[in-house]
Amino acid sequence: MTMRPDDHRRKWDKNEYEKLAAERLLNQVAPKEEEPVQRENLKRRDYKVDLDSKLGKSVVINKNTPTSQSGGYYCNVCDCVVKDSINFLDHINGKKHQRNLGMSMKVERSTVDQVKERFQQNKKKMEEKQKDYELERRLREAKEEEDRYKEHRKEKRKERKRKAEDTDDFGSGGGLPDDMAAIMGFSGFGGSKKNS
């Protein structure tokens, strides 16, 4: 671009701009190929999301409070605070968070063999639960049977005691009790000899 003092209109240097256009064309034909970032496929979380720890608690927040301790749910991967649990779950399941973890949103496709193996594992788990349930039920039934047996023995003991008390009311010989007979002066009329 050349400017003369008496001419205030812009003049373009055609040669210079032709060179720039040629360079741009060369760059477009052979662009710098950047390797795409390879991210691993989306996989299952191996930790439990803690949503209940701050539930029902009051926290004083001031200007100097770090963002991780401010109100809401803090994501240390993305360094952001989300105000409620639903949005926090949306965030940790979202594209931005998964990208920061180094994962793409693609899921690995399972083969038929993997699916069959998974069915077998689930079947074994169900059988173990069924066995555990059967064991618990049998233990419960055995405990109930034992409790019934103990109650029955207790009742029999009480019944024997009642019968024994009924027969002891009038003595073993059908007469008065020993202490009553002694008060009335009948103690010496028994069949056994006592040395006094």
Secondary structure, DSSP 8 states (H G I E B T S, - for coil): -B--SS--S-B--HHHHHHHHHHHHHHHHS---------EEE----S----STTTT------TTS-GGGSSSEEETTTTEEESSHHHHHHHHTSHHHHHHHTEEEEE----HHHHHHHHHHHHHHHHHHHHHHHHHHHHHHHHHHHHHHHHHHHHHHHHHHHHHHHHHTT-TTSS--HHHHHHHT-GGGSSS----
